[in-house]
Amino acid sequence: MNIDELKSVAQAIVARQKGILAADESNPTIKKRFDPIGVESTEENRRRYREILFTTEGIERYIGGVILFDETLRQSSRDGIPFAHLLSGRGIIPGIKVDKGAKALALHPGNKVTEGLDGLRDRLAEYKQLGAKFAKWRAVIEIDEQNVPSAYAIRANAHALARYAALCQEADIVPIVEPEVLMDGAHDIQRCNVITSQMLESVFSELNAHGVLYEGMLLKPNMVIPGMKCPQRTSAEEVAQASVRCLRRYVPAAVPGIVFLSGGQSAEDATDNLNAMNAMDANPPWQLSFSYGRALQAPVLAAWKGQESNVAEAQRAFSKRCQLNGLAREGIYSRAMENR
């Protein structure tokens, strides 16, 4: 593997003020995003929507990389420019989602394991030719107040993440390792901390066993946060303290960046929590950044509604969210900025 290339790409994605746009929704998922705004999920509508995001003026200041879906990586702009080339031309690094989704884990009710390792080496070679320089694999960790996830589910997902990461680095592609402890359910922040800790400890044990270069990868974890149905709510400062404390215990300093997922948080909450981490910890060993899907796109979809007459407004909404998260990376965002 080309160690210098891996390190360079990983560092560029999380350069100062920059994070990742997760635009890798599968076709069933993007349909769920389109249905509330009355847009049919056709290939052209999906292409046009992503083009609106990718051509928004000025986002290269705040977006270091974009995760694409297989279909999107093969699409082009109206001018015939492949999206990977369009993004690269703006200084934004194109990436690709490579997992095949989470399925029920046999003999472990309530637990899931992500599939997609079969044939991954060949797919990575093709994606590299198409312009992808990094990849993403998401492990889904269901959580309840007592028995889920099982210890085996944690090990199985950690092992798959490590195999994926090793294959990526073999192909000179930076792996984003995403162990997501879901924020569904009624569990409190302490329960989330316990499971997140167990998952991270297992993940880095497997990554080390597989020989994965920490300097040439990025980690995409959940924040340590209570479940959405938990009656006990927490402040941004509490989420920041719990998250950074957990990460400092389990994530090696050699990892260049931690790019949080939003996990169902509102756009404002995701930005506020990221800001609190950067405001609290002035000198973390890694960059604390974002890899947001809905938290960047929800306002864009609400403004666009599938109408060409709304494109400028949609792009303004996207530009604003990118900028606010860029400020959160510096710890200088405030909720008052939402209304400016």
Summary of the structure (lengths in Angstrom):
residues: 340
radius of gyration: 18.7
end to end distance: 46.6
largest distance: 53.8
contacts: 1208
relative contact order: 0.14
helix: 50%
strand: 15%
